Amino acid sequence: MSIIFDNLKKVKKRQPSTSVYPIINVKRKKNKTFLILIASLVIAIIALISFVIFTPIEKYKTTAVAEQKEKPEKQTKTEVPISYSRTTLPSTEVELKSNKQEPLPEKSTSKNKILATKTYVQPKKESTKVSLDIEKEFKSYLVKGDEAYLKGDLEKAINMYEKALRLKEDIPTYMTLLSIYALTGKVKKLEQILKYPDLYPWLDEDIVAITIKNLAESNFKGDISSLEKVALQYDKKGRVHQALGAFYEKRNKLALALHHYKQAYEKNPENPDYTYKFAQILQRTGDKVSAKQLYEKLLDMDVDTIFKKKIKVILKKLG
């Protein structure tokens, strides 16, 4: 605005021209004065706009530079990465807190060596090699045992499976071995396994019942009272009693068979198989009245029509 007032003062101070054409000179002076006024206004507006626009930018730049000078550490500080290369081992608290185990660096300072020992465990190459050798030998014994079992050489199969189990615990191999022990009548070896339910937690009522049934199919005719005592600790629903009844019935020990069939029936009286076997043993031991009652009960159970026809034939014979 000061530029505009200065120009106006200059115009007033100027002396009138002594031109030959005074009228024309007056018009030219007016036009010139008007143009000067417009130019001054334009310059003033441009100056005002420049002041409004560029002053905040300069202020921002100066404050930013000042902040950088005051706090240089905050701008340059970077976070330590959690993952790092094998050649460097950062000595920061982040690595101490992490559970990652990384190999020792080739070249490290004494401080880094201390940190490395806290997070690094040297792998045992020898133990890994030994475990691989054991696994290989274990599988070799299993293959030989399976081959012997398929050929019917049960004694060799037992020998191979026992050697395999000395190297490594394996439930399927134990179950196969139990089956072969039973089929070959090795009662003492069965006892050694069945009497330790805590040592063999995979043993249950079904496995023990199947083992006793396999023993019933063997040619063993000796005493199994000690095995019976051990096996019954697994009985929950009568399955072991049922298997023991089958064992004694096949050896024509009807009193013992009757005892176990009765125990199985009492534990699960709604089981058609238990009811039928109990009725049969009652019939064989001469208690036809009790047998008839059980046969009649079977007709009311959910059994197939062929089985019901068989029961009706038995009832006709009993009268």
VODORO-336701 format. One line per field, with one value per atom (N, C-alpha, C): x, y, z. Coordinates in steps of 0.1 Angstrom, whole numbers, m for minus. Layout:
u <- (X,...)
v <- (Y,...)
w <- (Z,...)
This chain:
u <- (8,0,9,20,29,34,35,40,29,16,5,6,7,7,19,31,43,41,35,32,22,12,3,9,18,25,34,40,49,41,29,20,16,13,8,20,32,43,48,44,48,42,50,46,38,29,22,31,28,37,34,45,44,43,35,34,26,28,21,6,4,m10,m14,m19,m21,m32,m42,m54,m49,m41,m36,m27,m19,m10,m17,m28,m36,m42,m47,m52,m42,m30,m19,m15,m15,m11,m21,m34,m44,m43,m41,m39,m27,m16,m4,m6,m12,m15,m24,m34,m43,m35,m27,m19,m9,m4,5,m2,m14,m23,m26,m30,m33,m21,m9,3,6,5,8,m1,m14,m24,m20,m17,m14,m1,9,21,18,10,6,m1,m11,m18,m9,0,9,18,23,31,23,11,2,0,m3,m5,7,19,32,34,31,34,25,12,3,7,11,14,27,38,51,56,50,54,52,40,38,48,51,60,74,79,92,92,81,80,81,74,74,88,95,108,118,117,126,123,110,107,112,110,114,129,137,151,155,148,152,149,138,135,145,150,160,173,177,189,188,176,174,173,167,165,171,183,189,188,188,188,175,164,151,149,155,154,163,174,184,182,175,174,165,169,162,160,149,146,155,159,167,158,160,152,153,142,142,150,148,155,169,179,192,200,211,218,227,233,242,255,259,272,272,261,260,250,254,245,244,233,231,232,238,239,229,216,205,197,188,179,168,166,155,159,172,176,177,180,180,166,156,142,136,141,135,139,131,134,141,143,149,164,167,181,188,198,206,220,226,240,250,261,271,277,280,286,301,307,320,330,327,335,326,329,320,329,324,331,328,335,333,319,314,300,290,292,283,284,296,298,290,290,282,267,262,248,245,254,252,250,258,257,244,237,224,213,214,203,206,219,223,226,221,223,230,242,250,243,239,232,241,235,243,242,252,252,253,261,262,249,241,229,219,219,210,213,226,230,226,228,224,209,201,186,182,189,185,189,200,205,195,190,181,168,163,150,152,163,166,166,173,173,159,152,138,130,130,122,126,139,144,139,138,133,118,111,96,94,102,100,103,113,116,106,100,89,77,73,61,63,75,77,76,82,81,66,59,45,36,39,31,35,47,51,47,41,37,48,59,70,69,60,56,67,75,86,96,100,109,102,89,82,83,81,82,96,106,120,123,118,120,113,100,92,98,102,108,121,129,141,137,127,123,118,110,105,116,127,138,145,143,148,139,126,116,102,95,82,72,64,55,42,31,18,13,13,9,17,30,39,36,33,29,16,6,m6,m5,4,7,14,23,30,21,11,1,m7,m11,m18,m10,2,11,13,16,17,5,m7,m19,m21,m18,m20,m10,2,12,11,2,0,11,17,27,21,15,7,15,27,36,40,42,46,34,22,10,8,11,9,19,31,41,37,29,24,11,1,m12,m12,m2,m3,3,7,12,4,m9,m17,m11,m4,2,14,21,32,28,16,10,m4,m5,m18,m27,m22,m30,m38,m35,m43,m57,m67,m81,m89,m102,m110,m111,m112,m114,m101,m89,m77,m74,m77,m75,m85,m97,m107,m103,m99,m94,m82,m73,m62,m66,m76,m81,m88,m95,m102,m91,m80,m70,m63,m62,m57,m66,m79,m89,m87,m83,m81,m68,m59,m46,m48,m37,m37,m33,m33,m28,m39,m35,m45,m41,m31,m27,m35,m30,m37,m35,m46,m45,m51,m51,m58,m51,m37,m30,m32,m33,m36,m50,m59,m73,m75,m67,m68,m63,m52,m46,m56,m62,m70,m83,m89,m101,m101,m89,m88,m92,m92,m96,m111,m118,m132,m141,m149,m158,m173,m174,m187,m190,m181,m183,m176,m168,m162,m151,m143,m132,m138,m149,m156,m161,m167,m172,m161,m149,m138,m132,m132,m128,m137,m150,m161,m158,m155,m152,m140,m130,m117,m121,m128,m131,m141,m150,m160,m153,m143,m136,m128,m124,m116,m125,m138,m148,m148,m144,m145,m158,m169,m182,m185,m181,m184,m177,m165,m158,m164,m168,m174,m187,m195,m208,m206,m196,m193,m190,m182,m178,m189,m197,m208,m219,m220,m230,m226,m213,m207,m209,m206,m208,m222,m232,m246,m251,m246,m251,m246,m234,m229,m236,m241,m248,m259,m270,m281,m289,m287,m294,m286,m274,m266,m270,m275,m280,m269,m257,m246,m244,m243,m241,m253,m265,m277,m277,m274,m274,m264,m251,m241,m244,m250,m254,m265,m275,m286,m280,m271,m265,m258,m249,m242,m251,m262,m272,m279,m282,m287,m278,m265,m255,m253,m254,m252,m265,m276,m288,m299,m296,m306,m315,m324,m332,m343,m348,m358,m352,m341,m334,m330,m326,m321,m333,m345,m357,m361,m361,m364,m355,m343,m333,m336,m339,m342,m355,m365,m377,m374,m365,m361,m355,m347,m340,m350,m362,m372,m377,m376,m381,m370,m358,m347,m346,m338,m337,m326,m330,m321,m327,m319,m324,m334,m341,m351,m345,m334,m327,m324,m319,m315,m327,m338,m351,m356,m355,m359,m351,m338,m330,m334,m337,m342,m355,m364,m377,m375,m365,m362,m357,m348,m343,m354,m363,m374,m383,m385,m394,m388,m374,m367,m368,m368,m368,m382,m392,m406,m412)
v <- (m12,0,13,12,23,27,17,19,28,25,32,47,50,64,72,65,72,76,67,70,82,82,93,106,107,119,124,114,118,125,119,124,139,141,155,165,161,170,174,166,169,182,189,202,200,208,206,208,200,200,212,216,228,223,213,208,217,215,224,220,207,202,199,210,208,198,197,188,174,171,157,153,163,160,157,164,161,147,143,129,119,122,112,111,122,122,114,116,108,93,90,75,69,77,72,70,80,79,67,64,53,40,39,26,24,35,34,28,34,29,15,10,m4,m13,m9,m17,m18,m7,m7,m16,m16,m25,m40,m43,m57,m61,m53,m56,m59,m50,m51,m64,m67,m80,m92,m92,m103,m105,m93,m93,m99,m95,m100,m115,m120,m134,m142,m137,m144,m145,m134,m133,m144,m144,m154,m168,m171,m185,m190,m183,m188,m186,m177,m175,m188,m195,m207,m218,m219,m230,m228,m215,m212,m215,m212,m214,m229,m237,m252,m258,m252,m257,m254,m242,m238,m246,m249,m257,m271,m277,m291,m292,m283,m283,m282,m273,m271,m284,m291,m303,m314,m315,m325,m322,m309,m306,m309,m307,m309,m324,m332,m346,m355,m356,m363,m378,m383,m397,m404,m397,m403,m405,m397,m399,m410,m412,m421,m435,m436,m449,m459,m471,m482,m494,m501,m513,m524,m533,m544,m555,m561,m572,m585,m592,m604,m615,m616,m626,m620,m628,m623,m634,m630,m640,m648,m659,m668,m662,m651,m645,m634,m629,m618,m622,m618,m621,m609,m601,m588,m590,m581,m581,m572,m575,m567,m576,m569,m577,m585,m581,m587,m602,m604,m618,m626,m620,m627,m632,m624,m628,m638,m638,m647,m662,m671,m685,m692,m684,m690,m694,m705,m710,m709,m701,m699,m705,m709,m714,m703,m707,m697,m690,m677,m670,m674,m672,m676,m667,m654,m644,m635,m635,m627,m622,m612,m606,m614,m611,m619,m617,m605,m602,m610,m611,m619,m634,m639,m653,m656,m647,m649,m650,m641,m641,m654,m658,m670,m683,m684,m696,m696,m685,m685,m690,m688,m692,m703,m708,m718,m731,m742,m756,m763,m768,m775,m789,m791,m804,m816,m827,m839,m848,m847,m854,m869,m873,m887,m894,m887,m893,m894,m884,m884,m896,m898,m910,m923,m924,m936,m939,m928,m930,m935,m930,m934,m949,m953,m967,m976,m971,m979,m981,m970,m971,m980,m980,m989,m1004,m1006,m1020,m1024,m1015,m1018,m1023,m1015,m1019,m1032,m1035,m1047,m1059,m1058,m1069,m1071,m1060,m1061,m1068,m1065,m1071,m1087,m1090,m1104,m1111,m1104,m1110,m1112,m1103,m1104,m1116,m1117,m1128,m1141,m1142,m1155,m1158,m1148,m1150,m1155,m1149,m1153,m1167,m1171,m1185,m1195,m1190,m1200,m1203,m1197,m1199,m1189,m1193,m1184,m1181,m1192,m1190,m1180,m1180,m1170,m1156,m1156,m1143,m1137,m1145,m1140,m1134,m1142,m1137,m1124,m1122,m1110,m1098,m1100,m1090,m1085,m1095,m1092,m1083,m1087,m1079,m1064,m1063,m1050,m1042,m1048,m1040,m1036,m1043,m1039,m1026,m1024,m1011,m1000,m1003,m992,m997,m989,m992,m990,m1000,m999,m1007,m1000,m1006,m1017,m1015,m1025,m1038,m1036,m1048,m1055,m1048,m1055,m1063,m1057,m1064,m1076,m1076,m1088,m1098,m1094,m1103,m1110,m1102,m1108,m1119,m1116,m1126,m1139,m1137,m1149,m1157,m1149,m1156,m1164,m1159,m1166,m1179,m1177,m1188,m1199,m1196,m1206,m1211,m1205,m1210,m1205,m1194,m1188,m1180,m1187,m1180,m1171,m1176,m1168,m1154,m1154,m1142,m1132,m1138,m1130,m1124,m1131,m1126,m1114,m1115,m1105,m1091,m1092,m1079,m1075,m1084,m1080,m1075,m1080,m1076,m1062,m1055,m1041,m1031,m1028,m1019,m1005,m1001,m987,m986,m997,m998,m998,m1005,m1006,m1000,m987,m980,m982,m987,m990,m1003,m1011,m1023,m1019,m1026,m1024,m1037,m1036,m1048,m1056,m1049,m1055,m1063,m1056,m1063,m1076,m1075,m1086,m1097,m1094,m1104,m1111,m1104,m1110,m1119,m1115,m1123,m1137,m1136,m1148,m1157,m1151,m1159,m1166,m1159,m1166,m1177,m1175,m1186,m1198,m1195,m1206,m1214,m1208,m1215,m1223,m1221,m1228,m1242,m1249,m1263,m1263,m1252,m1251,m1257,m1266,m1273,m1271,m1263,m1261,m1252,m1248,m1240,m1225,m1218,m1203,m1195,m1200,m1193,m1180,m1180,m1167,m1157,m1162,m1154,m1148,m1157,m1153,m1141,m1142,m1132,m1118,m1119,m1107,m1101,m1110,m1105,m1099,m1104,m1099,m1084,m1079,m1065,m1055,m1061,m1052,m1053,m1063,m1065,m1054,m1048,m1038,m1041,m1047,m1050,m1065,m1074,m1088,m1095,m1088,m1094,m1103,m1100,m1109,m1122,m1120,m1132,m1141,m1135,m1143,m1150,m1144,m1151,m1162,m1160,m1171,m1183,m1179,m1190,m1199,m1192,m1199,m1208,m1203,m1211,m1224,m1222,m1234,m1243,m1238,m1247,m1256,m1250,m1258,m1269,m1267,m1277,m1286,m1284,m1292,m1291,m1279,m1276,m1267,m1275,m1268,m1260,m1264,m1256,m1242,m1242,m1229,m1221,m1228,m1221,m1214,m1222,m1217,m1205,m1205,m1194,m1181,m1182,m1170,m1165,m1175,m1171,m1164,m1168,m1162,m1148,m1146,m1133,m1123,m1128,m1119,m1115,m1125,m1122,m1112,m1114,m1105,m1090,m1089,m1076,m1069,m1077,m1072,m1081,m1081,m1090,m1088,m1076,m1073,m1076,m1082,m1087,m1100,m1102,m1114,m1126,m1122,m1132,m1138,m1129,m1134,m1142,m1138,m1145,m1159,m1160,m1172,m1182,m1178,m1186,m1191,m1182,m1186,m1197,m1195,m1205,m1218,m1218,m1230,m1238,m1231,m1238,m1243,m1236,m1241,m1254,m1254,m1266,m1278,m1275,m1286,m1291,m1283,m1287,m1292,m1293,m1299,m1290,m1277,m1268,m1263,m1272,m1269,m1258,m1257,m1247,m1233,m1231,m1218,m1215,m1225,m1224,m1219,m1226,m1223,m1208,m1204,m1190,m1180,m1183,m1174,m1175,m1187,m1188,m1180,m1181,m1173,m1158,m1154,m1140,m1135,m1144,m1141,m1137,m1144,m1141,m1127,m1121,m1107,m1097,m1102,m1092,m1089,m1079,m1074,m1082,m1094,m1103,m1106,m1111,m1114,m1126,m1127,m1138,m1152,m1153,m1167,m1172,m1162,m1166,m1169,m1162,m1165,m1179,m1183,m1196,m1207,m1204,m1214,m1215,m1204,m1205,m1213,m1211,m1218,m1233,m1237,m1251,m1257,m1250,m1254,m1255,m1245,m1245,m1257,m1261,m1273,m1286,m1287,m1298,m1299,m1287,m1287,m1290,m1288,m1291,m1280)
w <- (0,0,0,6,7,m7,m16,m30,m37,m34,m41,m37,m24,m19,m24,m25,m31,m45,m53,m67,m69,m60,m61,m57,m48,m44,m55,m62,m73,m85,m87,m97,m94,m81,m77,m79,m76,m76,m90,m100,m114,m119,m126,m132,m145,m149,m161,m173,m183,m195,m204,m211,m220,m235,m237,m251,m259,m272,m282,m282,m278,m278,m264,m257,m242,m239,m248,m245,m246,m256,m258,m246,m242,m231,m218,m216,m204,m204,m216,m217,m214,m221,m219,m204,m197,m183,m175,m178,m171,m173,m186,m189,m182,m182,m176,m161,m155,m140,m137,m145,m143,m144,m154,m156,m144,m139,m128,m116,m114,m102,m103,m115,m117,m115,m120,m119,m104,m97,m82,m75,m78,m72,m74,m87,m90,m82,m82,m74,m59,m54,m40,m37,m46,m44,m45,m55,m56,m44,m39,m27,m15,m14,m2,m3,m15,m17,m14,m19,m16,m1,6,20,27,23,30,27,15,11,17,15,18,32,40,53,62,62,70,66,53,48,54,54,60,75,81,96,99,90,92,90,80,77,89,94,105,117,120,132,131,119,116,118,113,114,128,136,150,158,155,162,159,146,143,150,152,159,174,180,194,197,188,191,180,178,167,169,182,185,181,183,179,165,156,142,136,143,137,144,155,162,154,152,145,154,152,160,156,165,162,157,146,140,149,150,158,151,137,130,125,126,122,115,109,101,110,104,111,115,107,109,119,123,133,144,156,168,176,175,182,197,203,218,224,222,228,237,244,253,246,233,225,223,220,217,230,241,254,258,254,258,249,236,227,229,226,228,216,205,193,196,191,192,179,178,166,167,156,157,161,167,171,159,159,148,147,135,133,140,140,147,155,168,177,189,195,206,218,229,242,247,245,250,242,229,220,224,227,231,243,253,265,262,253,249,241,233,225,233,244,252,259,261,268,259,246,237,227,227,218,225,219,224,213,216,206,203,190,187,188,193,195,183,175,162,164,174,177,181,190,195,183,174,163,154,152,144,150,164,171,170,172,171,157,147,133,132,137,136,144,156,163,156,150,142,130,124,113,117,128,134,139,145,149,138,127,115,109,109,104,112,125,133,131,129,126,113,103,90,91,98,100,108,118,126,118,110,101,91,86,76,83,95,102,106,110,114,102,91,79,74,77,74,84,95,106,116,115,124,136,145,156,166,168,178,173,160,154,154,151,152,166,176,190,192,188,191,184,171,164,170,174,180,194,202,215,213,203,201,196,188,184,195,205,216,226,226,235,230,217,211,212,211,210,215,223,227,215,212,201,204,205,209,199,186,177,178,180,182,194,205,218,216,209,207,198,188,180,188,197,205,215,221,230,223,211,203,201,198,195,208,219,232,235,233,236,227,214,205,207,213,216,230,238,252,261,259,268,279,288,299,308,311,320,314,301,294,293,292,292,306,316,330,332,327,329,323,313,307,313,315,320,335,342,356,359,348,350,342,346,338,338,348,348,339,337,328,313,311,298,298,298,299,287,276,264,266,276,278,283,277,282,282,285,286,272,262,249,245,247,243,251,264,273,270,267,263,250,240,228,230,239,243,249,258,264,254,245,235,226,223,215,223,236,244,244,244,243,230,220,207,207,216,217,222,223,228,243,249,263,272,281,290,305,307,321,329,341,350,346,346,343,354,366,378,380,380,382,371,358,347,348,352,354,364,375,385,379,372,366,355,347,336,341,352,357,362,365,369,358,345,334,331,337,334,339,330,333,329,318,312,310,316,314,303,295,283,287,297,302,308,316,321,310,300,288,281,280,273,282,295,304,304,303,302,290,278,266,267,274,276,284,295,304,297,289,283,272,265,255,261,273,280,289,287,294,309,313,328,330,330,329,342,353,366,365,360,359,348,337,326,330,338,343,352,360,369,361,351,343,334,328,320,328,340,349,353,356,359,348,336,324,322,324,322,333,345,356,354,348,345,333,324,312,308,315,313,300,294,281,269,271,260,255,242,237,237,234,234,248,258,272,277,273,277,271,258,251,256,259,264,278,286,299,299,290,288,284,275,270,281,289,299,310,312,322,317,304,298,298,296,296,310,320,334,340,333,338,343,343,348,336,332,320,323,335,338,336,342,341,327,320,306,297,300,292,294,306,309,302,301,294,278,273,259,256,264,262,263,271,272,259,253,241,229,230,219,220,232,233,230,228,226,211,209,195,188,183,176,162,153,139,139,128,127,127,121,120,134,142,156,164,161,169,165,152,148,155,156,163,178,184,198,199,190,190,189,181,179,193,200,212,223,223,233,230,218,215,220,219,224,240,246,260,265,256,260,267)
